[in-house]
Amino acid sequence: MFIARQPIFNSSMGVYGYELLYRDSETAKILGEVSAKEATSEVLGSLFEIGIDNITDGTRAFVNFDQEFLLSKSIEMIKPEKLVIDILEDVKIDETLMERLGELKDKGYRIAVDDFVEDYDNYPLVSDIVKFDIMATPIISIRYEIKNAIRQGKTILAEKIETKEEFQLAKEMGFNLFQGYFFKNPSAIIQSNNKKSIKMNYLRILSELREDEPSYDTISEIIESDVNLAYRLLRIINNSRLEVTFHSIKKSLLFMGFKEIERWIQLLMIQDLATDKPLELMNVSIIRSKFGGLLANDYNLKSQYNEIVTMLLFSTLDAILDLPMKNALEGILLSENIREALINKTGELRPILDIVVAYEKGEWDEVEKLSETLEIGEGRLESYYIEALKYCKEITETFYF
């Protein structure tokens, strides 16, 4: 089973929920594709077993349902406040289904119609949320439908938004929710070198960590000169569930160790650079980094572990800074392998980034192809992804992002 998630944002770029992307890979190999009913059964089982909050961070899960599954009682496995029932576009809305959807709404479930392309006036809309695929139906061509939906009190969602310009236009047209990969792409409008410079103390610490024999004394002196860094370090250490509390910077650093210090500094640096960006972009960096690290540890890539996790952590830096990746990485001490993968999109590390990105987008055919190329067994990919989601939740709570 493959399962990934795609965020759905509100107009303030907060995460409203996640659409779950899924496929049973073994069935897909045999049948060419998996039935909607079987896939939905798998994903509901996974949600129940893993815990929906571990996948959706306490928000809502948008799950696709076909007609047969909508009429079953399995939906009630998930609490109404945690689930949005996403009706597939090819589902025929008849009297029996209308009655069932009314029953589900009475129980508190929200209903969404996926990829809406019908005649709005003649379609029996029982949904709370209407999803418009703006790639298939450009926003300008559906002004009438949008106005009618707003007049009827519907929440309208714009799907497949690829640029920030499309996001802004959808907001102006009255859309409430937004879905797509626009938040991971640099803005075509800003493109400014004045975006936000990387703090010098971060670079000084990372530079010291690259030395053959890094010094705790040197790192301690740098942190002691920066009250913000010192406060955040002691706060993290004091939240580490230890019964002992460290009262000096150096002792705290000794407890962490060089590898943990480097990870912490990298996370803080990205966090500070992303202050005007959606938190989800920070989450993507952490999830990718952890996911890649798990792959590295399990599939004969241990010697490249540090490069892989660093590469993936910085893989969204162009979107964070609204700069081409080459410009975004200026001044950051990274290996040539990492630079080649992120800037030139080539090299021995690039396939790791490609498989991680393909997985998070739910591009399952590409995942299977890359798995074969890298000789990575597909069976554990889902468990690594779920572990990365849990880790992200834990780390953001610990680091107070």
C-alpha positions as CSV (number, residue, x, y, z in Angstrom):
1,M,0.0,0.0,0.0
2,F,1.2,3.5,-0.9
3,I,-0.3,6.5,1.0
4,A,0.8,10.1,0.8
5,R,-0.9,13.4,1.5
6,Q,-1.4,16.7,-0.3
7,P,-2.2,19.8,1.7
8,I,-5.3,21.9,1.2
9,F,-4.9,25.5,2.3
10,N,-7.2,28.2,3.4
11,S,-6.9,31.8,2.2
12,S,-4.4,32.5,5.0
13,M,-2.2,29.6,3.8
14,G,-3.0,27.6,6.9
15,V,-3.6,23.9,6.3
16,Y,-7.3,23.1,6.3
17,G,-6.8,19.4,5.6
18,Y,-5.0,16.9,3.5
19,E,-6.2,14.9,0.5
20,L,-4.9,11.4,0.8
21,L,-3.2,9.9,-2.3
22,Y,-3.1,6.2,-2.3
23,R,-2.7,3.0,-4.3
24,D,-2.2,-0.7,-3.6
25,S,1.0,-1.2,-5.6
26,E,0.9,-5.0,-5.6
27,T,-2.6,-5.1,-7.0
28,A,-1.8,-2.4,-9.4
29,K,1.1,-4.4,-10.9
30,I,-1.2,-7.4,-11.5
31,L,-4.4,-5.6,-12.7
32,G,-3.0,-2.5,-14.2
33,E,-5.0,-0.4,-11.7
34,V,-6.7,-0.8,-8.4
35,S,-10.5,-0.4,-8.0
36,A,-11.6,2.7,-6.1
37,K,-13.4,0.5,-3.6
38,E,-10.4,-1.6,-2.8
39,A,-8.1,1.4,-2.5
40,T,-10.5,3.2,-0.3
41,S,-10.9,0.1,2.0
42,E,-7.1,0.0,2.2
43,V,-6.7,3.7,3.1
44,L,-9.5,3.6,5.7
45,G,-7.9,0.6,7.3
46,S,-4.6,2.4,7.3
47,L,-6.2,5.5,8.9
48,F,-7.8,3.4,11.6
49,E,-4.6,1.4,12.3
50,I,-2.0,4.2,12.1
51,G,-4.2,6.9,13.6
52,I,-5.6,9.6,11.4
53,D,-3.9,12.4,13.4
54,N,-0.5,11.0,12.6
55,I,-1.3,11.5,8.9
56,T,-3.3,14.7,9.0
57,D,-1.7,16.5,12.0
58,G,-5.1,16.9,13.6
59,T,-6.8,18.4,10.6
60,R,-9.2,16.7,8.1
61,A,-8.6,13.9,5.7
62,F,-10.1,14.2,2.2
63,V,-10.8,10.7,1.0
64,N,-12.2,9.7,-2.4
65,F,-15.3,7.4,-2.4
66,D,-17.0,5.7,-5.2
67,Q,-20.8,5.0,-5.3
68,E,-20.6,1.5,-3.8
69,F,-18.5,2.6,-0.9
70,L,-20.6,5.6,-0.2
71,L,-23.5,3.3,0.4
72,S,-21.6,1.1,2.8
73,K,-21.2,1.6,6.6
74,S,-17.4,1.6,6.5
75,I,-17.2,5.4,6.3
76,E,-18.4,5.6,10.0
77,M,-15.0,4.1,11.0
78,I,-13.7,7.7,11.0
79,K,-15.1,10.4,13.1
80,P,-17.0,13.1,11.2
81,E,-14.8,16.0,12.4
82,K,-11.7,14.1,10.9
83,L,-13.1,13.2,7.5
84,V,-14.3,15.0,4.3
85,I,-16.1,12.6,2.0
86,D,-14.8,13.3,-1.5
87,I,-17.2,12.1,-4.1
88,L,-15.5,10.9,-7.3
89,E,-16.4,12.8,-10.5
90,D,-17.9,9.7,-12.2
91,V,-20.3,8.9,-9.3
92,K,-23.9,8.9,-10.5
93,I,-26.0,10.9,-8.0
94,D,-29.4,9.1,-7.8
95,E,-32.2,9.2,-5.2
96,T,-30.7,6.4,-3.1
97,L,-27.3,8.1,-2.9
98,M,-28.9,11.5,-2.2
99,E,-30.6,9.9,0.8
100,R,-27.4,8.3,2.0
101,L,-25.4,11.6,1.7
102,G,-28.1,13.4,3.7
103,E,-27.8,10.8,6.4
104,L,-24.0,11.3,6.5
105,K,-24.4,15.1,6.6
106,D,-26.8,14.7,9.6
107,K,-24.0,12.8,11.3
108,G,-21.7,15.7,10.8
109,Y,-19.7,14.6,7.8
110,R,-18.7,17.2,5.2
111,I,-19.2,16.3,1.6
112,A,-17.0,17.4,-1.3
113,V,-17.6,16.9,-5.1
114,D,-14.3,16.2,-6.8
115,D,-13.2,17.8,-10.1
116,F,-16.6,19.5,-10.7
117,V,-17.2,20.1,-14.5
118,E,-21.0,19.6,-14.7
119,D,-23.8,22.0,-15.5
120,Y,-24.0,23.7,-12.2
121,D,-27.7,24.6,-12.4
122,N,-28.8,21.0,-13.3
123,Y,-26.4,19.0,-11.0
124,P,-27.9,17.8,-7.7
125,L,-25.3,19.4,-5.4
126,V,-25.6,18.0,-1.9
127,S,-22.1,18.9,-1.1
128,D,-20.6,21.4,1.3
129,I,-17.5,21.8,-0.7
130,V,-17.3,22.1,-4.5
131,K,-13.8,21.4,-6.1
132,F,-13.0,23.0,-9.4
133,D,-10.0,21.7,-11.4
134,I,-8.7,25.0,-12.7
135,M,-6.4,23.2,-15.1
136,A,-9.3,21.5,-16.8
137,T,-11.7,24.5,-16.4
138,P,-9.8,27.8,-16.2
139,I,-11.1,30.2,-13.6
140,I,-12.1,32.8,-16.0
141,S,-14.5,30.4,-17.8
142,I,-16.4,29.4,-14.7
143,R,-17.2,32.8,-13.2
144,Y,-21.0,31.9,-13.3
145,E,-20.5,28.6,-11.4
146,I,-18.3,30.3,-8.8
147,K,-20.8,33.1,-8.2
148,N,-23.7,30.6,-7.8
149,A,-21.7,28.4,-5.4
150,I,-20.8,31.4,-3.3
151,R,-24.5,32.6,-3.3
152,Q,-25.6,29.1,-2.1
153,G,-23.1,29.2,0.8
154,K,-20.8,26.5,-0.6
155,T,-17.1,26.3,0.2
156,I,-15.3,26.4,-3.1
157,L,-11.9,24.7,-3.6
158,A,-9.5,25.4,-6.5
159,E,-7.5,22.3,-7.4
160,K,-4.2,22.0,-9.3
161,I,-2.9,25.5,-8.6
162,E,0.7,25.6,-9.8
163,T,1.7,29.2,-9.4
164,K,1.3,31.9,-6.8
165,E,-0.3,34.1,-9.5
166,E,-3.1,31.4,-9.9
167,F,-3.5,31.3,-6.1
168,Q,-3.9,35.1,-5.9
169,L,-6.4,35.1,-8.8
170,A,-8.4,32.3,-7.2
171,K,-8.6,34.2,-3.9
172,E,-9.8,37.3,-5.7
173,M,-12.5,35.2,-7.5
174,G,-13.8,34.1,-4.1
175,F,-12.3,30.6,-3.6
176,N,-12.0,29.6,0.0
177,L,-9.7,26.6,-0.3
178,F,-6.6,25.9,-2.5
179,Q,-4.8,22.8,-3.5
180,G,-1.7,22.2,-5.7
181,Y,2.1,22.6,-5.6
182,F,2.2,26.4,-5.9
183,F,3.5,26.8,-2.4
184,K,6.7,24.8,-3.3
185,N,7.6,26.9,-6.2
186,P,9.5,30.2,-6.2
187,S,7.4,33.3,-6.9
188,A,7.8,34.7,-10.4
189,I,7.0,38.1,-9.0
190,I,9.5,38.6,-6.2
191,Q,12.8,37.1,-7.5
192,S,14.8,39.4,-5.3
193,N,18.2,39.0,-3.8
194,N,17.0,41.2,-0.9
195,K,14.6,38.5,0.3
196,K,16.3,37.6,3.5
197,S,20.0,37.0,4.1
198,I,21.1,34.0,6.1
199,K,22.2,34.8,9.6
200,M,26.0,34.9,9.9
201,N,26.1,32.9,13.1
202,Y,24.4,30.0,11.5
203,L,27.0,29.9,8.8
204,R,29.8,30.3,11.3
205,I,28.5,27.3,13.3
206,L,28.0,25.2,10.1
207,S,31.5,26.1,9.0
208,E,33.0,25.0,12.3
209,L,31.1,21.7,12.1
210,R,32.8,21.1,8.7
211,E,36.2,21.2,10.3
212,D,38.1,17.9,10.7
213,E,38.0,18.4,14.5
214,P,35.1,20.8,15.3
215,S,35.4,22.5,18.7
216,Y,32.6,22.6,21.2
217,D,34.3,25.7,22.7
218,T,34.1,27.6,19.5
219,I,30.5,26.7,18.8
220,S,29.6,27.6,22.4
221,E,31.2,31.0,22.1
222,I,29.2,31.7,18.9
223,I,25.9,30.7,20.6
224,E,26.7,32.7,23.7
225,S,27.1,35.8,21.6
226,D,23.6,35.4,20.2
227,V,20.9,35.6,22.9
228,N,18.2,34.2,20.6
229,L,20.3,31.1,19.8
230,A,21.2,30.6,23.4
231,Y,17.6,30.8,24.6
232,R,16.4,28.4,21.9
233,L,19.1,25.9,22.7
234,L,18.4,25.7,26.4
235,R,14.7,25.6,25.8
236,I,15.1,22.5,23.6
237,I,17.4,20.8,26.0
238,N,15.1,21.5,28.9
239,N,12.2,19.9,26.9
240,S,14.1,16.8,26.2
241,R,12.3,14.7,28.8
242,L,15.5,14.4,30.9
243,E,15.3,14.7,34.7
244,V,18.6,16.7,34.6
245,T,18.6,20.3,33.5
246,F,21.7,21.8,31.8
247,H,22.6,25.3,32.9
248,S,25.5,26.0,30.5
249,I,25.7,26.2,26.7
250,K,28.7,24.0,26.4
251,K,27.2,21.2,28.5
252,S,24.1,21.4,26.4
253,L,26.1,21.1,23.3
254,L,28.1,18.1,24.7
255,F,24.8,16.4,25.4
256,M,23.5,17.0,21.9
257,G,26.7,15.9,20.0
258,F,27.9,17.4,16.7
259,K,25.4,15.6,14.4
260,E,22.4,16.8,16.4
261,I,23.8,20.3,16.6
262,E,24.1,20.4,12.8
263,R,20.6,19.2,12.4
264,W,19.3,21.8,14.9
265,I,21.1,24.7,13.2
266,Q,19.9,23.7,9.8
267,L,16.3,23.5,11.0
268,L,16.6,26.9,12.7
269,M,18.1,28.5,9.7
270,I,15.3,27.3,7.4
271,Q,12.7,28.3,9.9
272,D,14.1,31.8,10.2
273,L,14.3,32.1,6.4
274,A,10.7,30.9,6.0
275,T,9.0,33.3,8.4
276,D,6.7,34.7,5.7
277,K,6.0,31.3,4.1
278,P,3.3,28.7,5.0
279,L,4.4,26.3,7.8
280,E,3.7,23.5,5.5
281,L,6.8,24.4,3.4
282,M,8.9,23.9,6.5
283,N,7.1,20.6,7.2
284,V,7.9,19.4,3.7
285,S,11.6,20.0,4.3
286,I,11.6,18.0,7.5
287,I,9.5,15.2,6.1
288,R,11.7,14.9,3.0
289,S,14.9,14.9,5.1
290,K,13.7,12.2,7.5
291,F,12.2,10.1,4.7
292,G,15.5,10.2,2.8
293,G,17.5,9.4,6.0
294,L,15.4,6.3,6.6
295,L,16.0,5.2,3.0
296,A,19.7,5.8,3.3
297,N,20.0,3.7,6.5
298,D,18.1,0.8,5.1
299,Y,19.3,0.5,1.6
300,N,23.1,0.5,1.6
301,L,23.4,4.3,1.5
302,K,24.6,4.8,5.0
303,S,27.9,6.3,3.8
304,Q,25.9,9.1,2.1
305,Y,23.4,9.6,5.0
306,N,24.5,13.1,6.0
307,E,24.5,14.3,2.4
308,I,21.1,12.9,1.7
309,V,19.4,14.4,4.7
310,T,21.0,17.8,4.1
311,M,20.1,17.7,0.4
312,L,16.5,17.0,1.2
313,L,16.3,19.5,4.0
314,F,17.4,22.3,1.6
315,S,15.4,21.0,-1.3
316,T,12.7,23.7,-0.8
317,L,15.1,26.6,-0.2
318,D,14.4,28.1,-3.7
319,A,10.7,28.3,-2.8
320,I,11.5,29.7,0.7
321,L,13.7,32.5,-0.7
322,D,11.8,33.0,-4.0
323,L,15.1,32.6,-5.8
324,P,16.6,30.1,-8.4
325,M,18.2,27.3,-6.4
326,K,21.7,28.4,-7.5
327,N,21.2,31.8,-5.9
328,A,19.4,30.4,-2.9
329,L,22.4,28.2,-2.1
330,E,25.0,30.9,-2.3
331,G,26.9,31.2,1.0
332,I,25.8,27.8,2.3
333,L,28.6,25.3,2.8
334,L,27.4,22.2,0.9
335,S,29.1,19.3,-0.9
336,E,29.4,19.3,-4.7
337,N,27.1,16.2,-4.7
338,I,24.3,18.2,-3.0
339,R,24.8,21.2,-5.3
340,E,24.8,19.0,-8.4
341,A,21.5,17.4,-7.3
342,L,19.7,20.6,-6.3
343,I,21.0,23.0,-8.9
344,N,21.8,20.8,-12.0
345,K,19.2,18.1,-11.1
346,T,21.8,15.4,-11.9
347,G,24.4,13.3,-10.0
348,E,24.3,10.3,-7.8
349,L,22.1,11.8,-5.1
350,R,19.4,13.1,-7.5
351,P,17.5,9.8,-7.8
352,I,16.9,9.9,-4.0
353,L,15.4,13.4,-4.2
354,D,13.3,12.2,-7.2
355,I,11.8,9.2,-5.4
356,V,11.0,11.2,-2.3
357,V,9.3,14.0,-4.3
358,A,7.4,11.4,-6.5
359,Y,6.2,9.7,-3.4
360,E,4.9,12.9,-1.7
361,K,3.0,13.8,-5.0
362,G,1.5,10.3,-5.3
363,E,3.2,9.7,-8.7
364,W,3.1,5.9,-8.1
365,D,4.4,4.8,-11.5
366,E,7.4,7.0,-11.1
367,V,7.9,5.6,-7.5
368,E,7.9,2.1,-8.8
369,K,10.3,2.9,-11.6
370,L,12.8,4.7,-9.3
371,S,12.5,1.9,-6.7
372,E,13.6,-0.6,-9.3
373,T,16.5,1.6,-10.5
374,L,17.7,2.2,-6.9
375,E,17.0,-1.4,-5.9
376,I,14.9,-0.2,-3.1
377,G,12.1,-2.5,-2.0
378,E,8.7,-0.8,-2.2
379,G,7.2,-2.7,0.7
380,R,8.6,-0.3,3.4
381,L,8.1,3.0,1.6
382,E,4.8,3.7,3.3
383,S,6.1,2.9,6.7
384,Y,9.0,5.2,6.2
385,Y,6.7,8.0,5.0
386,I,4.4,7.6,8.0
387,E,7.4,7.6,10.3
388,A,8.6,10.8,8.6
389,L,5.2,12.4,9.2
390,K,5.3,11.4,12.9
391,Y,8.8,12.7,13.2
392,C,7.9,16.0,11.7
393,K,5.0,16.5,14.1
394,E,7.3,15.6,17.0
395,I,10.2,17.8,15.9
396,T,8.1,20.9,15.2
397,E,6.5,20.6,18.7
398,T,9.9,20.1,20.3
399,F,11.5,23.0,18.4
400,Y,8.5,25.3,18.8
401,F,8.1,26.1,15.1
